Amino acid sequence: MDALIYFALWAGLIFLMMRFGCGAHVMGHGHGGARKEGPSQQTGEIRWVPPETDIDPVCGMTVKTDKAKPSVHDGMVYYFCSRECRERFEAAPHLYAGPLANAQPKQMDPAHG
């Protein structure tokens, strides 16, 4: 009988620690009683939405971002009218993004019409 009482006390202690103590996060409860919300319950969720249109940094054309060829450089997303413009950018991004980009005028390629 003493073993049963001993086991019940330990089980109660472990339950209380899991429910309110350091193991509370395992059961879905945070420290201090704060509950973490799941993705569907978050109201302040930050979500990036691309612009509807953007300027191709290589040729200067306005492109619709849903059909554009994107590339990421230095944490920024750039959109291109064609695979060729994207490849030119990726070969020398410093010419199209950054301080040198503003110094060079954009020239339309005859293939862009």
Summary of the structure (lengths in Angstrom):
residues: 113
radius of gyration: 28.6
end to end distance: 91.8
largest distance: 93.3
contacts: 235
relative contact order: 0.10
helix: 41%
strand: 16%
